[in-house]
Amino acid sequence: MKSTLIEIFGYIGSFLVLVSFLMTSVYKLRIVNTIGSLIFMIYALIIKSYPTAVMNFFLVLINVRFLWKMSHTDKEYDLVETKTDDGFCRYFLDSHREDILQFFPDQSFDFDKKDRAYLICHDSTPLGLTVGKLNGDTLDLLLDYSVPEYRDFSIGSFLFEKLAEQGIKKVTWSGSTEKHLAYLESLNFIKKDGYYEKTL
């Protein structure tokens, strides 16, 4: 029974390492890979497979180093205000339509020409698109999307800081939260009656 549990423990570590390589977010890949490598290192020590334990020990160190670097490096973004009927804005939406619909299954791509649209770029490359309807000093978000590789919430922090500089005092989200909740909670959105709100 004891040996069976040890084997299961090893399989869990191997499974997590394998699953990590299927992730599009580099940040999440590093986290899951670290956990899997740590479990597999312990398993290797238990069965006295020291070369395997040493290899996984160094994998953990490498992942921790990169995670620390990713968390302590200020990414430089640019906020570009655009129009929802702008050619490049439509191109970005069409290019990422499938991924957008995975996170926002009820998302409409037919925005009003009066809606506010912002592209978030890094080194001239667009990484995210935010579309909202401005009501006074409140921006009601209609879409808040970032590409998989940059879903470490730093784009959101940058975006809301820049929106505050433009005089916007609140942002709200009333769309789907099934796959968006972690993002909302990490950026201190407060649940209201049927929607989420953040004070800038």
C-alpha positions in Angstrom: 0.0 0.0 0.0 2.8 2.4 1.0 4.7 1.7 -2.3 1.5 2.3 -4.3 1.0 5.7 -2.6 4.6 6.6 -3.4 4.1 5.7 -7.1 0.9 7.8 -7.2 2.9 10.7 -5.7 5.5 10.3 -8.5 2.8 10.2 -11.2 1.3 13.4 -9.9 4.6 15.2 -10.2 5.1 13.8 -13.7 1.6 14.8 -14.7 2.0 18.4 -13.5 5.3 18.8 -15.4 3.7 17.5 -18.5 0.6 19.7 -18.2 2.7 22.8 -17.6 4.1 22.5 -21.2 0.5 22.7 -22.5 0.0 26.2 -21.0 0.1 29.3 -23.2 0.8 31.6 -20.2 4.6 31.5 -19.4 3.9 32.6 -15.9 1.4 29.8 -15.2 3.7 27.4 -17.0 6.5 28.2 -14.5 4.3 27.9 -11.5 2.8 24.5 -12.4 6.2 23.2 -13.6 7.8 24.3 -10.3 5.2 22.4 -8.3 5.5 19.3 -10.5 9.3 19.4 -10.3 9.3 19.8 -6.5 6.9 16.8 -6.1 9.0 14.7 -8.5 12.2 15.7 -6.7 10.7 14.5 -3.4 9.6 11.3 -5.1 13.1 10.7 -6.5 14.6 11.2 -3.0 12.2 8.6 -1.6 13.1 6.0 -4.1 16.8 7.0 -3.9 17.0 8.1 -7.5 19.5 10.9 -6.8 20.3 11.9 -10.4 16.6 12.5 -11.0 16.3 14.4 -7.7 19.3 16.6 -8.6 17.9 17.4 -12.0 14.5 18.4 -10.6 16.1 20.4 -7.8 17.8 22.6 -10.5 14.6 22.8 -12.5 12.9 24.2 -9.4 15.7 26.7 -8.9 15.5 27.8 -12.6 11.7 28.2 -12.4 11.9 30.2 -9.1 14.6 32.5 -10.6 12.4 33.2 -13.7 9.3 33.7 -11.6 11.1 36.2 -9.4 12.4 38.0 -12.4 9.0 38.1 -14.0 7.4 39.5 -10.8 10.1 42.1 -10.2 10.6 43.4 -13.7 8.5 46.4 -14.6 7.1 45.8 -18.1 6.9 49.0 -20.2 3.5 49.3 -21.8 1.9 52.0 -24.0 -1.7 52.9 -24.0 -3.0 53.7 -27.5 -6.6 55.1 -27.7 -8.3 53.9 -30.9 -11.7 53.5 -32.4 -13.7 50.3 -32.5 -14.2 50.6 -36.3 -10.4 51.3 -36.8 -8.9 48.8 -39.2 -6.2 47.6 -36.9 -8.6 47.3 -34.0 -10.9 45.1 -36.1 -7.8 43.1 -37.2 -6.8 42.5 -33.6 -10.4 41.4 -32.7 -10.6 39.0 -35.7 -7.1 37.6 -35.0 -8.0 36.7 -31.4 -11.7 36.0 -31.8 -11.5 32.3 -30.9 -9.5 33.0 -27.7 -11.7 35.9 -26.8 -14.8 33.7 -27.0 -13.2 31.1 -24.8 -13.1 33.7 -22.0 -16.1 35.7 -23.0 -18.5 33.3 -24.7 -21.3 35.9 -24.9 -19.0 38.6 -26.3 -20.5 40.7 -29.1 -18.0 42.1 -31.6 -20.4 44.8 -32.9 -19.4 47.8 -30.8 -20.9 51.2 -31.1 -18.7 53.8 -32.8 -18.9 55.9 -29.7 -17.4 53.3 -27.4 -14.0 53.9 -26.0 -11.3 51.5 -27.2 -7.7 51.2 -25.9 -4.9 49.0 -27.3 -2.2 48.1 -24.8 1.2 47.6 -26.5 4.7 46.5 -25.5 7.6 47.2 -27.9 5.0 48.4 -30.5 3.2 45.0 -30.3 -0.5 45.0 -29.3 -1.0 42.7 -26.3 -4.5 43.7 -25.2 -7.7 45.5 -26.1 -10.1 47.2 -23.8 -13.5 48.5 -25.0 -15.9 50.4 -22.8 -18.8 52.8 -22.7 -18.1 56.0 -20.9 -20.9 57.3 -18.6 -19.7 60.5 -16.9 -16.5 59.5 -15.0 -17.4 55.7 -15.1 -16.2 53.4 -17.8 -18.5 50.3 -18.3 -16.2 47.6 -19.7 -17.5 45.7 -22.7 -14.3 43.8 -23.3 -11.0 43.6 -21.4 -8.8 41.1 -23.2 -5.1 40.3 -23.1 -3.1 37.7 -25.1 -2.3 34.5 -23.3 1.4 35.2 -22.8 0.7 38.4 -20.9 -2.0 37.3 -18.4 -0.1 38.0 -15.3 -2.4 41.0 -14.5 0.3 43.6 -15.1 -1.5 44.8 -18.1 -4.7 45.5 -16.0 -2.7 47.4 -13.4 -1.1 49.5 -16.1 -4.5 50.1 -17.9 -6.4 51.3 -14.8 -3.5 53.5 -13.7 -3.7 55.2 -17.1 -7.5 55.5 -17.1 -7.3 57.2 -13.8 -4.9 59.8 -15.3 -7.6 60.5 -17.9 -10.1 61.4 -15.2 -12.0 58.1 -15.1 -12.9 57.3 -11.5 -14.6 54.0 -11.7 -14.7 51.0 -14.0 -17.4 48.4 -14.0 -17.8 44.9 -15.4 -21.2 43.2 -15.9 -20.3 40.5 -18.3 -19.4 36.8 -17.8 -17.1 36.1 -14.8 -16.7 32.3 -15.2 -13.1 32.6 -16.5 -12.6 36.3 -15.6 -13.1 36.2 -11.8 -9.5 35.7 -10.8 -8.6 38.7 -12.8 -11.3 40.9 -11.3 -10.5 39.8 -7.7 -6.7 40.3 -8.2 -7.3 43.9 -9.3 -9.7 44.6 -6.4 -13.0 44.7 -8.2 -15.9 44.7 -5.7 -19.0 42.6 -6.3 -22.1 44.7 -6.5 -25.7 43.9 -7.4 -25.2 42.0 -10.7 -21.9 43.6 -11.6 -18.3 44.2 -10.4 -16.9 47.7 -9.7 -13.4 49.1 -9.2 -12.6 52.6 -7.9 -9.6 54.1 -9.5 
